[in-house]
Amino acid sequence: MKIPNLIGYTTSSEGAITFQTINPITDELYPELFIEATHDEVERSAILAKAAYRTFSRTSSKVRAQFLRAIVKELEQHKSLLTATYCDESGLNQQRAEVEFARTTFQLKAFADVISSENWEIKHHLDADPSRIPIPKPQLTKYKLGIGPIVVFGASNFPFAYSTVGGDTAAALAAGCPVIVKSHPFHAHTSYKVAQLVVKVAQQLSLPEGVFSHVNATGYEVGKQLVQHPYIQGVGFTGSIKGGLALQQLTQKREVPIPVFAEMGSLNPVVILPSAIKDQSENIANKLGLSITQSSGQFCTKPGALFLVKSIETNRFLETFKTVFEQQVAFSMVHPSISRTYTYLTKKVIEQSNVQQFVQCKSTKNCNLGIPQLSITDGQTFDSNKFLQEEVFGPHALLVICEDQNELEQILENIHGQLTFSIFHDEENIQTSNLFYLAQEKAGRVILNGVPTGVEVSPAMQHGGPFPSSSDSRFTAVGTNSIERFLRAVTIQKS
């Protein structure tokens, strides 16, 4: 069986290049062949999206909200099939599938609620005052308008919530922007089945053809053609720093550059102060052990570096943490290539000067495992070695033991932008400390006495930090405020 691209309302199988997905737990290839989109198919998807934008952006918010809620209904009716496919293709378990599925439907409903509110599109309105001296004051109304067709790249580690109909797609559709999804080849079955439901709903509601398309690809050419197409006006991406920067470079080479809203890599530093571990050592160790290893560490908010200051309390904590971490279980990663990269990087970490392996959990006979590991080094080594300051995607964290508070803060001054920054403390004045202000400068979300994994879908959430953790720290990739990425302002002035 060959699985086509969805170009608007048409299935299209013009290409000669095919690929298969794999079950990462068994290493078995699925028999279905996905047909990679051709240059002409990508061109048609962009042309349809441009034509659809003229109609869809003027469609009432009520209709767009109906579209999002109808997608939720279809997803829920096919939940068993979708979650089973999700588990088979990603190696993630049923519990994770349930959580991510619920988050996906919640996001869609939340955006539908936002655009259903009265006058949500109006940012500001000022009444006219013809009698104002020295000059009359005009009536001004500033509206929000969708920026145009958006390309969304599926994320390898979130087949539902950051992919086909995840947060980027939901926000763009709510804003009145047609979406072309470039599916992730690691979970192409899951993506295609979700895409079929979105197209079905769009047809039932008589929305313009091209409001949603779905293209397959394993290489870079399809993505390159999409982001450089003159009809595309924005890009949503969740992935590596390398991938996000490549997309930015491509869009900046266009005759008319466009924004890339990329959520990229992050070390997510965690500072554990001696005051916190005096009485909470085991509790903190358990929280961190789970946060580092859950879903095989394949979260963009996984703690990648833990910073401690030399002390008696720190020595005791390390003993406790080692015992706790040794009990963690290894799970399959989402794809063999992800597992190979993780194995390579963790080996490279302990090959660095003055870095030792602190804990390595036992492996099982499953394929493509991400074996939980901790490495340890001193503050000076970390500060001077840029490789150690980069994300290792998977269940690994580096323990950094600093000489004192001054060295700790100096090291943190030198790290690049992060999605999150966590502080375990027992200090009343922590939010007036230099450490706290430093955390705010470096990250989009500061967590006090908690772990960064688990991102609440809320208007109060900021998921996006200073570069290179995201391409534009003014925006969030999670929560209903993320719709602002795909909107621009237009003022109507009347005399």
C-alpha positions in Angstrom: 0.0 0.0 0.0 1.2 3.5 -0.9 0.1 6.5 1.2 -0.3 9.7 -0.7 0.0 13.4 0.1 -3.1 15.5 0.8 -3.0 18.5 -1.4 -6.1 20.4 -0.4 -9.0 18.0 -0.8 -7.1 15.8 -3.3 -4.9 12.8 -2.6 -1.8 13.0 -4.7 0.8 10.3 -5.5 3.0 11.7 -8.2 6.4 11.1 -6.6 8.8 8.2 -7.1 10.6 8.5 -3.8 9.1 6.5 -0.9 9.9 5.8 2.7 8.6 3.6 5.5 8.2 4.1 9.2 9.5 1.8 11.9 8.4 0.4 15.2 11.3 1.6 17.5 10.6 -1.1 20.1 10.8 -4.1 17.7 12.9 -2.4 14.9 10.4 -3.7 12.4 9.5 -1.6 9.3 5.9 -1.1 8.5 5.0 -2.4 5.0 3.2 0.8 3.9 5.1 3.1 1.6 4.8 6.9 2.0 5.2 8.9 -1.2 7.4 11.9 -0.9 5.8 15.1 -2.3 7.1 16.3 -5.6 8.0 19.9 -6.5 4.7 20.3 -8.4 2.7 18.9 -5.5 4.3 21.4 -3.1 3.7 24.2 -5.5 0.0 23.3 -5.7 -0.4 23.2 -2.0 1.0 26.7 -1.7 -1.2 28.0 -4.5 -4.3 26.5 -2.9 -3.2 27.9 0.5 -2.8 31.4 -0.9 -6.3 31.2 -2.6 -7.8 29.8 0.6 -6.4 32.6 2.7 -8.4 35.3 0.9 -11.6 33.5 1.9 -10.6 31.8 5.2 -9.1 35.0 6.8 -12.5 36.7 6.2 -14.5 33.8 7.5 -16.2 34.6 10.8 -14.5 33.6 14.0 -17.6 31.6 14.8 -17.0 29.4 11.7 -13.3 29.0 12.5 -14.2 28.0 16.1 -16.7 25.5 14.7 -13.9 24.1 12.6 -11.6 23.6 15.6 -14.3 22.0 17.7 -15.4 19.7 14.9 -11.8 18.5 14.5 -11.8 17.7 18.3 -15.0 15.6 17.8 -13.4 13.6 14.9 -10.2 13.0 16.9 -12.2 11.8 19.9 -14.3 9.4 17.7 -11.1 7.9 16.4 -9.1 8.1 19.6 -8.4 4.3 20.0 -7.0 4.0 16.5 -4.9 7.2 16.7 -3.4 6.4 20.1 -2.6 2.8 19.1 -0.9 4.1 15.9 0.9 6.7 18.1 2.3 4.0 20.4 3.4 1.7 17.7 5.2 4.4 15.7 6.8 6.3 18.6 7.6 3.7 21.2 5.9 5.9 23.7 3.5 4.2 26.1 -0.3 4.3 26.3 -0.3 6.6 29.3 1.8 9.2 27.4 -0.4 8.8 24.4 -3.5 9.5 26.5 -1.9 12.6 28.1 -0.7 14.0 24.8 -4.0 13.3 23.1 -5.9 15.1 25.8 -3.6 18.1 25.5 -4.1 18.2 21.8 -7.9 18.3 22.0 -7.7 20.8 24.9 -5.6 23.2 22.8 -8.0 23.1 19.9 -11.0 23.8 22.2 -9.0 26.6 24.0 -8.3 28.4 20.8 -11.9 27.9 19.7 -13.0 29.6 23.0 -10.6 32.5 22.5 -11.9 33.4 19.0 -15.5 32.9 20.2 -15.1 35.8 22.6 -16.7 39.0 21.6 -14.5 41.4 19.7 -11.4 39.3 20.3 -9.9 40.6 17.0 -10.0 44.3 18.1 -6.8 45.3 19.9 -7.7 48.9 20.5 -10.5 51.4 19.6 -10.5 55.1 19.9 -13.6 57.2 19.2 -13.3 60.3 16.9 -13.3 63.8 18.3 -14.0 66.3 15.5 -13.9 69.2 17.9 -10.4 68.5 19.3 -8.1 71.4 19.1 -5.7 72.1 17.4 -6.6 69.3 15.0 -9.6 66.9 14.9 -9.1 63.4 16.2 -10.0 60.5 13.8 -11.7 57.3 14.8 -9.1 54.5 15.0 -9.7 50.8 15.3 -6.7 48.4 15.4 -7.6 44.8 14.3 -5.8 41.5 14.4 -5.5 39.8 11.0 -4.0 36.4 10.1 -0.6 36.9 8.4 -1.2 34.3 5.6 -0.4 30.7 4.8 1.7 28.9 7.5 4.0 25.9 7.2 4.1 23.7 10.3 6.8 21.1 10.7 5.8 18.0 12.8 8.0 17.4 15.9 9.7 14.0 16.3 8.9 13.7 20.0 5.3 14.9 20.1 3.2 13.2 17.4 0.0 14.8 18.6 0.6 18.0 20.6 3.4 19.6 18.4 2.7 18.1 15.1 -0.2 17.7 12.5 -2.9 19.4 14.5 -0.9 20.5 17.5 -0.4 23.9 19.0 1.1 25.6 15.9 -1.6 24.4 13.6 -4.4 25.1 16.0 -3.1 28.7 16.6 -2.7 29.3 12.9 -6.2 28.1 11.9 -7.7 30.1 14.7 -6.0 33.2 13.4 -7.4 32.6 9.9 -4.2 31.2 8.4 -4.3 28.1 6.1 -1.8 25.5 7.1 0.5 23.2 5.2 1.9 20.4 7.4 5.2 18.8 6.5 4.7 15.5 8.4 7.6 14.1 10.5 8.8 10.8 8.8 9.2 9.2 12.2 5.4 9.1 12.8 4.0 9.5 9.3 1.1 7.1 9.9 -0.1 9.0 12.9 0.2 12.3 11.0 -1.6 11.1 8.0 -4.5 9.6 9.9 -4.9 12.9 11.8 -4.6 14.9 8.6 -7.4 12.9 6.9 -9.8 13.9 9.7 -8.9 17.6 9.4 -9.5 17.5 5.6 -12.8 15.6 6.2 -14.0 18.3 8.6 -12.9 21.1 6.3 -14.9 19.6 3.4 -18.0 19.1 5.6 -17.9 22.7 6.6 -17.4 23.8 3.0 -14.2 25.7 3.9 -12.0 26.7 0.9 -9.8 24.0 -0.5 -6.3 24.6 0.6 -7.2 25.6 4.1 -5.2 22.5 5.1 -2.7 20.3 3.2 -0.4 17.5 4.3 2.9 16.6 2.6 5.3 13.7 3.2 9.1 13.9 3.0 12.2 12.5 4.6 14.8 14.9 3.1 15.2 18.7 3.1 14.0 19.7 -0.3 10.3 19.7 0.4 10.8 21.8 3.5 13.1 24.1 1.7 10.7 24.6 -1.1 7.9 25.3 1.3 9.6 27.9 3.4 11.0 29.7 0.4 7.8 29.8 -1.5 6.6 33.4 -1.9 3.0 32.5 -0.8 4.1 31.2 2.6 4.1 33.9 5.3 5.2 32.1 8.4 6.8 28.9 9.8 6.1 26.9 13.0 8.9 24.6 14.1 9.8 22.5 17.1 13.1 20.7 17.0 16.9 21.1 17.2 18.9 24.3 17.1 20.5 23.1 13.9 17.1 22.6 12.2 15.6 25.9 13.4 18.7 27.9 12.3 18.6 26.2 8.9 15.0 27.3 8.4 15.8 30.8 9.5 18.6 31.1 7.0 16.4 29.8 4.2 13.6 32.3 5.0 16.1 35.2 5.2 17.3 34.4 1.7 13.8 35.1 0.3 13.1 38.3 -1.6 10.6 39.0 1.2 11.8 37.4 4.5 9.2 35.8 6.8 9.2 34.9 10.5 10.2 31.5 11.7 8.7 30.7 15.1 11.1 28.0 16.2 11.3 26.4 19.6 14.7 24.8 19.7 17.2 23.2 22.1 17.6 24.0 25.7 19.8 22.8 28.6 17.2 23.7 31.1 19.6 24.3 34.0 18.5 23.3 37.5 20.2 25.0 40.5 20.0 23.1 43.8 21.1 25.3 46.7 22.4 23.7 49.9 19.5 25.2 51.9 17.1 23.2 49.8 18.7 19.8 50.2 19.2 20.0 54.0 15.7 18.6 54.6 14.4 17.7 51.1 17.2 15.7 49.6 15.2 12.5 48.8 12.2 14.5 47.6 14.3 16.6 45.2 16.2 13.5 44.0 12.9 11.7 43.2 11.5 14.7 41.3 14.7 15.1 39.2 15.1 11.4 38.5 11.6 11.2 37.0 12.0 14.6 35.2 15.2 13.5 33.5 14.0 10.0 32.4 10.3 10.2 31.7 9.5 9.3 28.1 13.2 8.5 27.8 14.1 12.1 28.4 12.6 13.2 25.1 11.2 16.5 26.2 12.4 20.0 25.2 12.2 20.9 28.9 14.2 17.9 30.3 16.8 19.1 32.9 20.1 18.8 31.1 22.5 20.2 33.8 22.2 20.3 37.6 24.2 22.9 39.4 25.3 22.4 43.0 27.7 24.2 45.4 30.3 22.2 47.4 29.0 21.5 50.8 28.3 18.6 53.3 24.6 18.8 52.2 25.7 18.5 48.5 27.7 15.4 49.2 24.8 13.7 51.0 22.5 14.7 48.2 24.8 13.1 45.6 24.7 9.8 47.5 20.9 10.0 47.7 20.5 11.0 44.0 22.8 8.2 42.9 20.7 5.6 44.7 17.4 7.0 43.4 18.7 7.3 39.8 20.0 3.8 39.7 16.4 2.6 40.0 15.3 4.4 36.8 14.1 2.3 33.9 15.4 2.5 30.3 12.8 3.0 27.5 12.9 2.9 23.7 13.5 6.2 22.0 11.2 7.4 19.2 13.5 6.3 16.4 16.8 4.4 15.8 18.5 7.5 14.7 17.5 9.3 17.8 18.8 6.4 19.9 22.1 6.3 18.0 22.7 10.0 18.4 21.9 9.8 22.1 24.4 6.9 22.6 27.1 8.9 20.6 26.6 12.1 22.6 26.6 10.5 26.1 29.8 8.6 25.2 31.3 11.9 24.0 30.4 13.6 27.2 32.4 11.3 29.4 35.3 11.4 27.0 35.7 15.1 27.8 38.5 16.1 30.2 37.5 16.1 33.8 34.2 14.5 33.2 33.2 11.2 34.7 30.3 8.9 34.5 28.3 9.1 37.8 25.5 6.7 37.1 24.5 4.4 34.2 21.3 2.4 34.6 21.1 -1.1 33.5 19.8 -1.8 29.9 17.2 -4.3 28.8 16.8 -6.3 25.6 14.5 -3.8 24.0 15.7 -2.0 20.8 16.8 1.7 20.5 17.0 2.3 24.3 17.8 5.6 25.9 19.7 4.3 28.9 19.4 6.8 31.8 22.8 8.3 32.7 24.3 11.0 34.9 27.8 12.5 34.3 29.6 14.8 36.7 32.2 17.5 36.4 33.4 20.7 38.1 32.4 24.2 37.5 35.5 25.4 35.8 35.4 22.5 33.3 31.8 23.2 32.4 32.4 26.9 32.0 35.3 26.4 29.6 33.8 23.6 27.5 31.1 24.7 25.1 30.2 21.1 24.2 29.1 20.4 27.7 26.7 23.4 27.5 24.7 21.9 24.6 21.6 19.8 24.9 21.8 16.0 24.9 18.4 14.8 23.8 17.5 11.9 26.0 17.6 10.7 29.6 21.0 12.2 30.5 22.0 15.0 32.8 25.3 16.6 33.8 26.0 17.3 37.4 28.1 20.5 37.8 29.8 20.9 41.2 30.8 24.6 41.8 33.3 25.8 44.3 31.0 28.4 45.8 28.0 30.7 45.0 30.2 33.2 43.2 31.4 30.6 40.7 27.9 29.2 40.3 26.6 32.6 39.3 29.5 33.4 37.1 29.0 30.1 35.2 25.3 30.9 34.8 26.1 34.4 33.5 28.0 32.7 30.6 25.3 30.2 29.4 23.1 31.0 26.5 19.3 31.4 26.4 17.1 28.7 27.8 13.5 27.6 27.8 13.5 27.1 31.5 15.6 27.7 34.6 14.8 25.9 37.9 15.9 26.8 41.4 15.5 24.5 44.4 15.8 26.7 47.5 14.7 27.4 51.1 15.1 31.1 51.1 12.4 33.7 51.7 14.1 36.4 49.7 14.9 34.2 46.6 12.9 36.5 44.3 15.1 39.4 45.2 18.3 37.6 44.8 20.9 38.0 42.1 20.4 34.3 41.2 16.7 34.9 40.5 17.3 37.9 38.4 19.9 36.0 36.4 17.3 33.2 35.9 14.8 35.7 34.4 17.5 37.0 32.1 18.4 33.6 30.8 15.0 31.8 30.4 11.4 32.2 29.5 10.1 30.3 32.5 11.6 30.2 36.0 10.6 27.3 38.2 10.9 27.5 42.0 11.1 24.2 43.9 9.9 22.2 40.9 11.0 20.6 37.7 10.6 22.0 34.2 8.9 19.0 32.6 5.2 19.5 32.3 4.1 22.6 30.4 0.7 23.8 31.5 -1.4 24.9 28.5 -2.5 28.3 29.8 -2.5 32.0 28.8 -0.1 32.4 31.7 2.5 30.0 30.3 5.6 31.2 28.5 7.2 28.5 26.4 10.0 30.3 24.6 13.1 31.9 25.9 16.1 33.9 24.7 18.0 32.7 21.7 18.9 30.0 20.9 16.2 28.2 22.9 13.7 29.9 20.6 13.9 32.2 17.6 11.9 35.0 19.2 11.6 35.2 22.9 8.7 37.7 22.7 6.3 34.9 21.8 5.2 31.6 23.4 4.7 28.2 21.6 2.3 27.0 24.2 -1.0 28.5 25.4 -3.6 30.6 23.7 -1.3 33.6 23.5 0.7 31.7 20.9 -1.9 32.8 18.4 -0.2 36.2 18.4 2.6 34.7 16.3 0.3 34.3 13.4 -1.4 37.7 13.6 -0.5 41.2 12.5 -2.2 44.5 13.2 -4.2 46.6 10.8 -5.6 50.0 11.8 -8.8 51.3 10.2 -9.0 55.1 10.4 -12.1 57.2 9.8 -12.4 60.9 9.7 
